[in-house]
Amino acid sequence: MTAKQMMVAGLCMAGLMFAGSASYAAGQYGPGVTDTEIKIGNTNPYSGPASSYGINGKVHAAYFNMINEKGGINGRKINYISRDDSYSPPKTVEQVRQLVEQDKVFLLFGTLGTPPNMAIHGYVNENKVPHLFVATGADQWNDPKHFPWTMMFLPSYGIESHIYANYILKNLPNAKIAVLYQNDDYGKDYLNGLRAGLGDKAAKMIVATQSYETTDPTVDQQVVALQGSGADVLLTAAIPKFAAQTVRKVYDIGWKPTHFLNSVGNSVGLVMKPAGLEKGVGIISATYHKDPTDPQWQNTPEYKEWLAFMNSHGFSGSITDSQAVIGYSYAQTMIEVLRMCGDNLTRENVMKQAASLHDFKLPMLLPGITLNTSPDDFDPIKQMQLEKFDGTTWQLFGDVISGSGT
Amino acid sequence: MAETFPVDGTAKMAMGRKSATAIAVWRWAGTAALIAVAVVSPFMLSNYHVFELTQVMIYAIAVLGLNILTGYNGQISLGHGGFYAAGAYTAAILMHRYGVPYWATLLPAALVCFALGVLFGLPALRFEGPYLALVTLAMAVAMPQLLKYFDNWTGGKQGLVLVKPMPPPELGIDRDRWLYFFVLLVLLIAIRVAANLLNGRNGRAFVAIRDHPIAAAAMGINTARYKTLAFGTSTLFTGVAGALAAIVIGFVAPESFTLFLSLSFLIGSAVGGIATIGGAIVGGFFIEFVPNFANDISDAAPWAIYGLTMLLFMYVMPRGVVGTFGPWLAHALQQFGSARRAAK
């Protein structure tokens, strides 16, 4: 770095320090907020192996632009700065530090992926930067006691499993349950969620558990072992490849349990088709958002509004992508929290408001699902609806069910 | 920085003894000035820039390792990201599972990566050029999955969160600056060690094998031994860099060590100048800043900009920045020296 650049950098820093102290004096604004602007930071994988998730960040940006064109929030425009981290944790640390220390964003929003968020978890909490609505489903993000600046969004794996447990207790009270899970935190979240949901009946009802490693070639052996336990209910917590193997094997060996398949592995294209569509008939899973390909939503005003947004912002190629529905819902929640803050845009207040969501409805979530948070509960979505596979697609059934995570 | 000549020494031999001394003086002065800048600059920069420069130095150490292997010994590696990961995980596991203080993890990481490199170097003896590149590519491709497989040790895909080192309180500097100086110290030691190694008989043996393996063997150089040694030394440096990265970032996960990291090292090495020591530092700057620079120019096609920048560098300076300017600078100094003598 040349001396001149250094001088410029120094002057900028001094300037920012003055600007910072001036806005603190007003007592209303945290860093990154002025009378006309709110700066929001984000990281997304726009390149690299996970780049298909990058649609999330692009949808956020387009949605915030739309809000800005309509006059912003209380007269303030959103300045959304989204940086590419390629899903690489060291890059996330770098980008987030740039967002917080150089760009001086007010808060971080929707940072995507479990490893990237793990890498910045300590940093943001140490520096008291709101880390809102992380885009990952692990249970650990809902920990306001130890990490009061980090809040999740999606129903956690544990909550989903808890929902299956509630259904089982109600409809299959004498079930003998077998569990197949991936041997890592994700799989164990499901197992623990099920145990928590079943409560003191867990020890009696869960008759067998088997785990697999992601490096295993197949899960055939595990499936056969679980059948041998005499279980009549199977919960599968597996990623698409192993979910497809499980669906196929269960059918092929003539086992007919009530099969609950985790939402991580319920894609029709990636799981049900490779397994054989007829082999998955009757399998139960759960969801919380409207599937953009489901015809039952396509005449609703909510879907039409989403579709119009997608088409008018250059996303017409992504109108079957659930990620675009999820990204849209994230952005709407962020806007709602900022609205709730009014003119008191401090970092403390934004956390307080984010932790005070009460029955907030989102147009692209399933009817009946609302967002609720409290100072002890940083997981906004805790409800899902069950769905059954009919050989072509998933059909919703029953009521929306709540779970409470682990 | 410290060493800007092609190592073959012809330039040195061509010079008169006096001008060589003059150049040595200039070099010492230059090195001292650079070190002074490196020591002072963190106090004039924001924490974020200090952190960025720390990253630059870590990459520089990794690239320095690759330069020893590829530049001086002529063995191409596309797998140094894997050794970087091995170093990072050695440090991370020692810190996380055994509570070893961060500074004490560098030596074990160095030893582990040296051993890995030697083991890897043995079969590599049978391969040359593009074939060796493919073999090492296997290392880079396999590493993230291996890390997920041994998840009892590595934490699997969740990775390991490390406690960030605290600076000694009596120094009165913050963590970013402390880590900067810690890494700077390691970098200076690494440069010193590399310069000693490469300017001595080991270095001459490396280069001889690179330039003409048969002639080298005919001169009595044990090529197998030196090629393996080059491999081990190279991965040792890169492994230490990986350990530093784990310490500075405070988190390791398999996603941190993708194939692209290995490619970045090779790119940094080529841009800086593969058979130079100073080139490693230029390479570190390139790896750290050019992707960000490309991102700032174009959101839509950052990698196209990245590619263009790389092409431009290689087109204008085919021997890398230091490989091109180093001899030029040496020549200029020599002219300057003789002009002064003539004036007397």
Boltz contact constraints between the chains, C-beta under 6 A:
constraints:
  - contact:
      token1: [A, 6]
      token2: [B, 44]
      max_distance: 6.0
  - contact:
      token1: [A, 13]
      token2: [B, 46]
      max_distance: 6.0
  - contact:
      token1: [A, 87]
      token2: [B, 255]
      max_distance: 6.0
  - contact:
      token1: [A, 88]
      token2: [B, 255]
      max_distance: 6.0
  - contact:
      token1: [A, 88]
      token2: [B, 256]
      max_distance: 6.0
  - contact:
      token1: [A, 89]
      token2: [B, 251]
      max_distance: 6.0
  - contact:
      token1: [A, 89]
      token2: [B, 253]
      max_distance: 6.0
  - contact:
      token1: [A, 89]
      token2: [B, 255]
      max_distance: 6.0
  - contact:
      token1: [A, 89]
      token2: [B, 256]
      max_distance: 6.0
  - contact:
      token1: [A, 90]
      token2: [B, 249]
      max_distance: 6.0
  - contact:
      token1: [A, 90]
      token2: [B, 256]
      max_distance: 6.0
  - contact:
      token1: [A, 93]
      token2: [B, 249]
      max_distance: 6.0
  - contact:
      token1: [A, 97]
      token2: [B, 48]
      max_distance: 6.0
  - contact:
      token1: [A, 97]
      token2: [B, 51]
      max_distance: 6.0
  - contact:
      token1: [A, 101]
      token2: [B, 47]
      max_distance: 6.0
  - contact:
      token1: [A, 101]
      token2: [B, 48]
      max_distance: 6.0
  - contact:
      token1: [A, 102]
      token2: [B, 48]
      max_distance: 6.0
  - contact:
      token1: [A, 115]
      token2: [B, 159]
      max_distance: 6.0
  - contact:
      token1: [A, 115]
      token2: [B, 253]
      max_distance: 6.0
  - contact:
      token1: [A, 115]
      token2: [B, 255]
      max_distance: 6.0
  - contact:
      token1: [A, 118]
      token2: [B, 159]
      max_distance: 6.0
  - contact:
      token1: [A, 119]
      token2: [B, 251]
      max_distance: 6.0
  - contact:
      token1: [A, 184]
      token2: [B, 156]
      max_distance: 6.0
  - contact:
      token1: [A, 185]
      token2: [B, 158]
      max_distance: 6.0
  - contact:
      token1: [A, 215]
      token2: [B, 149]
      max_distance: 6.0
